[in-house]
Structures are given as structure tokens and as C-alpha cells.
Amino acid sequence: MARKININENGTHCKTQKDRILDYLMEGHSLTPLEALNLFGCFRLGARIADIKGEGYLIRTDRVKDPRTGKYYASYSLV
């Protein structure tokens, strides 16, 4: 699969959102949708995780319950 290359205003390469998320996970961090929005401006973390899985990476998905609201959300990490 060909990798998409982004070029910024200066004509230099900049990493895709998926690549920045993968780098973050490879550093040993876990990531939730709210964190992805705040850190990377990513509104569709599940889609980016699917892209990463499609490249053969093993991703663990944990279901986390917010103690304040009782709602559940996903937390992703590399296996």
C-alpha cells in the first residue's frame, strides 16, 4: 500500500494524523477519543485505529467506564 505524503506550506514533509497516532502508541501510551481530539485534532480515532490495524499492527481495545457519567468509551494501545 502506498503511503500518503503530506507537504506543508514550507514544502517539507509532515506526518499524517495516522502516523502521529501510531508514533504516540509506539511510545507506550494508550489513547482515548478525547485525548486524540486534544492531541492530534482527530475526530475519528476509530477510523485511524482501523487504518493502523490494516497495516498489521496489533491494537488492544479496552472499554472504560467514566465514573462521573457512567458512559463507556474506548482506550487503545499497542500490543
Backbone hydrogen bonds, N-H to C=O, Kabsch-Sander energy under -0.5 kcal/mol:
donor,donor_aa,acceptor,acceptor_aa,energy
6,N,4,K,-0.5
6,N,14,C,-0.9
8,N,12,T,-2.7
11,G,8,N,-2.0
14,C,6,N,-2.5
20,R,16,T,-2.3
21,I,17,Q,-2.3
22,L,18,K,-2.7
23,D,19,D,-2.5
24,Y,20,R,-2.0
25,L,21,I,-2.4
26,M,22,L,-2.6
27,E,23,D,-1.1
28,G,25,L,-1.7
29,H,24,Y,-1.4
31,L,76,Y,-2.3
36,A,32,T,-2.6
37,L,33,P,-2.1
38,N,34,L,-2.3
39,L,35,E,-3.2
40,F,36,A,-2.4
41,G,36,A,-0.5
41,G,37,L,-1.3
42,C,36,A,-1.6
43,F,41,G,-0.6
47,A,44,R,-0.5
48,R,44,R,-1.8
49,I,45,L,-2.8
50,A,46,G,-2.0
51,D,47,A,-2.0
52,I,48,R,-2.2
53,K,49,I,-2.9
54,G,50,A,-2.2
55,E,51,D,-0.7
55,E,52,I,-1.0
56,G,53,K,-2.2
57,Y,52,I,-1.4
59,I,57,Y,-0.6
60,R,77,S,-3.6
62,D,60,R,-0.5
62,D,75,S,-2.8
64,V,62,D,-0.6
64,V,73,Y,-3.2
66,D,64,V,-0.5
66,D,71,K,-3.3
70,G,66,D,-2.8
73,Y,64,V,-2.3
75,S,62,D,-2.1
76,Y,31,L,-3.0
77,S,60,R,-1.9
79,V,58,L,-2.6
